[in-house]
Amino acid sequence: MQYDIFNGDADGIISLVQMRLAVPKTSQLITGVKRDISLLKQVNAQADDELLVLDISMEKNIEALRSALAHGASVTYIDHHRAGKIPQHPLLTVHVDTAADTCTALIVDKLLNGKYRDWAIAAAYGDNMIAVADALAEQRGLSDADSVFLCELGTLVNYNGYGAHLDDLHFSPAKLFQALVKYESPFMLRDDKTSPFYQLRAAYQADMANVAAQQPTHDDETLLIFTLPDEPWAKRVSGVLGNDLANQHPSRVIAVVTHNADGSLMVSLRAPLANRQGAGEICSSFATGGGREAAAGINALPVSDLSQFISTVITYYRQ
């Protein structure tokens, strides 16, 4: 059995799009909302199964990974998040790069020798790696209009992954992957007026209209926080709002805090673009947190811990 296990954001979905365009396979898709990263435990791996794991932290899936290997499954692991101690095993192939200027889709792009680079550029834009994506677009000789389209596409696919539950999303990540992999080139979505691109664009514009009324709840020279209500639209925009604010304020830390139904807080943290490190370390110090150097999150922060979170962020970046 082939299992494709991938994050439900732009980086995870587009990484798998590249892989399956290059090597088509029928597989069992294992994914979820962007914050659902403990995905390996959903696989009851057996001998001779093949697992492709994309854009989820090995550190957060290590026990399930060890179990799959112990049962005789072969695993290819491609990621850019905190990995922890990587097991040495003959059935495990690892391509992990935690550098702040890469993402999983760009690691896949290198493995495929740039065969689907336009897709990789869209993913980099979606992961808010604007300078990297711009440089790759320039190398490709893309027009400004083409670059703008790939940026919008990546942003929309990434936006779709945010939500507390799959029901909050416009497309389940599995369905969105299945739709996108039908297009050899991302520019084919622009030409097809019935494509998911246009459906997501309309939904995004409607959700972002709600953001205009929001004001920061913490605002100093180090940290800017926006706090959003427990509404599906708020959870959907939390990631793209964080990216937008990070681009507007490159020297500041950005946090988008969204109320959860259980009374806890979901946190989306962006390190300053001028200092793209520390976000993963900070969020991982809280029970339900994790991520990478430049961007990370906490799924369920108790309200009583918010002041500690703020203090931790400010102390870290004022060092």
Buried (B, 14 or more C-beta within 10 A) or exposed (E): BEBBBBBBBBBBBBBBBBBBBEEEEEBBBBBBBBBBBBBBEBBEBEEEBBBBBBBBBBBBBBEBBBBBBEBEBBBBBBBBBBBEEBBEBEBBEBBBBBEBBBBBBBBBBEBBEEEBBBBBBBBBBBBBBBEBBBBBBEEBEBEEEBBEBBBBBBBBBBBBBBBBEBEBBBBBBBBBBBBBBEBEEBBEBBEEEEBBBBBBBEBBEEBBEBBEEBEBEBEEEBBBBBBBEBBBBBBBBBBBBBBBBBEEBEEBBBBBBBBBEEEBBBBBBBBBBEBBBBBBBBBBEBEBBBBBBBBBBBBBBBEEBBEEBBEBBBEBBEE
